[in-house]
Amino acid sequence: MTSIGGAEMVDWNLAVATATRLVRPGPEISREEAREVVAELRRHAKAAEEHVRSFTRMIPEGTRPEDTPVLVVDRAGWIKANVAGFRELLRPLLGKMQDRRAGGPGGAVLGAVGGKVTGVEVGMLLSFLASRVLGQYETFAPATRELPASADGGGRLLLVAPNIVHVERELDVDPHDFRLWVALHEETHRTQFTGVPWLRDHLQGEIQSFLDETDIDPMTVLERLREAAQSLAGGRPEGEEGEDGGRSLVELVQTPSQREILGRLTAVMSLLEGHADYVMDGVGPEVVSSVGEIREKFQQRRARGAGRLDQALRKLLGLDAKLRQYRDGERFVRAVVDEVGMDGFNRVWTSPNTLPTKAEIAKPADWIARVHRKAES
């Protein structure tokens, strides 16, 4: 990454140190119980492979999803993995912002100080998120000494053990069923990317196109990071919104071209998240006896949030949009499967041209008409 006097736009090492220092402690659990949780999550991840493959029928012959590592991590491990991914994915954008800042007055000082300040702020945000994520398929995951990734340069599945234990206790559900239920969701994401060879490159291309279009003053982005960090630190009243109406970080960097790209990205993410929700509930009745109770309580938890501060941060970070993706995407998948069956739905994975548009996510019949009826005519 371009730097001034060796200073990066974001001090990523400081971000990791800050996040791991500030992250909330996990639930109280004995060492023996922790070992049992980790072992069970690994078993469930393995069992989920066959359940998801059988239900989705989307793994080509000869494909080996197990080549993608499954890692059971704590909150600090999740932080380190995501910093590595963010650093790689955001490298072009931050390099551009660094170059712009270098040409301004006091650029060298900003380079030395700004990276430290931003590192702390990014770390504060990561500490907030690290206690909320149950699992994650890291699509763009550079391998590190501590965190391996697939041999082709991307992909690993993370299960965050303390968060899973925390939520199963909070919901008061059967812990063994809940752990398998979570594993089914994350295994579906691994199946999506291992079973659809072009998907990772397509998604990466869209994200890079979005970042390439970004032309924004670095201080605007840093100010939004600062607002989010101040909310966490109690330096900004809960629920208070700025003059921009409380827009998310993503919404700040949209040119007309970016809005088009973001529309396509939103449609893809809605498809992926909705498909994972559909699969975890579809497989559930056969292997997770209490899936109905788990889904009902989990949906209530998603909708409820954790208070005004949590809701304000979810808006700022764009997490509300992610919740809509789960809901809208699951409705799309369910409607299509009901109409044309699982094999008919799987035409969605044929090429980027068969992915649903944002409008088609809301109107599944339009996707069916475009992809199925056009092909049959």
Salt bridges, closest charged atoms under 4 A:
GLU8 OE2 - ARG87 NH2 2.98
ASP11 OD2 - LYS116 NZ 2.72
GLU32 OE1 - ARG35 NH2 2.71
GLU33 OE2 - ARG169 NH2 3.66
GLU40 OE2 - HIS44 NE2 3.09
GLU40 OE2 - HIS176 ND1 2.74
GLU40 OE1 - ARG179 NH1 2.52
GLU49 OE1 - LYS46 NZ 3.73
GLU49 OE1 - ARG53 NH2 3.35
GLU49 OE2 - ARG190 NH2 2.65
GLU66 OE1 - ARG53 NH2 2.92
GLU66 OE2 - ARG64 NH1 3.58
ASP67 OD1 - ARG64 NE 3.26
GLU88 OE1 - ARG91 NH2 3.63
GLU121 OE2 - ARG226 NE 2.97
GLU138 OE1 - ARG156 NE 2.59
GLU146 OE1 - LYS80 NZ 3.65
GLU168 OE2 - ARG179 NH2 2.64
GLU170 OE1 - HIS166 NE2 3.33
GLU170 OE2 - ARG301 NE 3.15
GLU170 OE2 - ARG304 NH2 3.83
GLU187 OE1 - ARG190 NH2 2.97
ASP201 OD1 - ARG200 NH1 3.84
GLU206 OE2 - ARG264 NE 2.69
ASP215 OD1 - ARG100 NH2 2.15
GLU223 OE1 - ARG226 NH1 3.47
GLU227 OE1 - ARG224 NH1 2.38
GLU227 OE1 - ARG236 NH1 3.68
GLU240 OE2 - ARG236 NE 3.93
ASP244 OD2 - ARG224 NH1 3.35
ASP244 OD2 - ARG247 NE 3.96
GLU273 OE1 - HIS185 NE2 3.43
GLU273 OE1 - HIS189 NE2 3.11
GLU273 OE2 - LYS322 NZ 2.67
ASP277 OD1 - HIS185 ND1 3.15
ASP277 OD1 - ARG295 NH2 3.64
ASP277 OD2 - ARG302 NH1 3.11
ASP281 OD2 - ARG295 NE 2.76
GLU293 OE2 - LYS297 NZ 2.93
ASP310 OD1 - ARG132 NE 3.03
ASP310 OD2 - ARG314 NH1 3.79
ASP320 OD1 - ARG314 NE 3.31
ASP328 OD1 - ARG327 NE 3.12
GLU330 OE2 - ARG334 NH2 2.58
GLU339 OE2 - ARG373 NH2 4.00
ASP343 OD1 - ARG57 NE 3.18
GLU360 OE2 - ARG370 NE 2.69
